[in-house]
Amino acid sequence: MIIENIQNDLKNKVYSCVDMVKQRFDVILKENANLNAFISMCRDEAIKTAEHIDQDIKNDIPLKPLSGVLFGIKDNILVKDTITTAGSKILEDYIAPYDATVVKKIKDAGGIIIGKTNLDEFAMGSSNETSAFGNCHNPYKLDKVPGGSSGGSAVAVSKELVHIGLGSDTAGSVRQPASFCGVVGFKPSYGAISRFGLIAMSSSLDVIGILSKYVSDCEKVFQVVCGKDKMDSTSTDILSVLPNNIPNVSIGIPKEYFVSGINEEVEKSVRDFITSLKNAGFRIKEISLPHTEYSLPTYHIIMPAEVSANLARFDNIRYGTDFHQLQMSLGIENLNDLYYKTRGAKFGREVKRRILIGTYVLSKGYYDAYYIKAQKVRTLISQDFENAFKEVDFILTPTSPTTAFNIGEKNQDPVAMYLSDMFTVSANLAGLPAVSLPLAKDLEGLPIGLQIIGKRNEDFKVFDLAKNLEKLINFSF
């Protein structure tokens, strides 16, 4: 919806692309002081791209699919010749030598990269408070968290600083901040969008996701960026499927997602909407996903194990600060010194915690007891979804058990923080497509999210249902 309106305005010369981009940078300069949504900006390159678009319009050259669309890119996705920090001091000077595949596709389609958005360090967090560059603030209430780890992108979209945000989703890191900030957050099937150029956290779980205000815009971007990539062996082509016959669609409501601990207003909003769906002719059925209670423990064994392996490369030799500069400033005398002093000083507390847990579960004597067992439970969780989808077409749940919480509220209790992902993590473990839609607001005016989960590689069916539900919701931004 936004993309179509922008391109119509550009073609009708309501404003120039350059003027639109410059105006947006002025707004960001003003707003970012309070929100801290952006870590760095790409002003010169953005204006240059806008000039090319204006020239194409002047010469009656048809616009590309994303011409004039402004993007905020989570700062763990590489954009050539820009600093890419992953929210960590260990990469604060790292300049990306190439574009991630998803960024290249956006640029080729005419998209304009505005800047790199704030995130939890190496995407490890559920509140955007572990960033080495300061926490991000919720656009509805500045003393609340925006959710994480893709909080910066969610905030940028919510405040209309950009039209589209890119994030990464390992356990809900696109959907949960989308829920907290009142926007659409889409997690594709595993492999649907190439991960080449995404700084890996947990390789078997990571996906690149999309944030927007409307489902149709999210779908249009997905159509551009999805597909197999020779640079990513895990990437795959997505099935092109016909739209559903919406009134006959069956939707499963898993009983395990309405448990003790869920916020009363969240539960009421979702249950009221389920009643509305019944009245609209949807077939609603209670289902069971019996291994749901093991999703978070399983995730918190598999994820840190992969973190431990993936982050071993960050030693300040191959990436980051110049080695000789470190040698002078930290008094490094040997290789052990280098590891202790650079990784110890430049990794944050949450990153260190996950590396240590991962190293432990992969160590001799514990690998079978923890890691292998977690992988077996992961298979059971996937089988739960396979069985459920024999009975229903989609699964509907709350996105998060709560609305946005206060900044600092859960910093000293990592387990409470991890529970923020309890409704989103299963889709990552099973590799399924899922989208969070803004559903309602609580008594404080904070957004509540609704999650739709679909069958693997049926991402376009998820979009189809989401567009129809969006019409029923009529969320007020």
Beta strands, then each sheet from edge to edge (+ up, - down):
strand 1: 38-41
strand 2: 70-74
strand 3: 112-117
strand 4: 164-169
strand 5: 184-187
strand 6: 207-212
strand 7: 250-254
strand 8: 283-287
strand 9: 394-398
strand 10: 434-441
strand 11: 447-453
sheet 1: 1+ 3- 2- 4- 6+ 5- 10+ 11- 9+ 7+ 8+
end
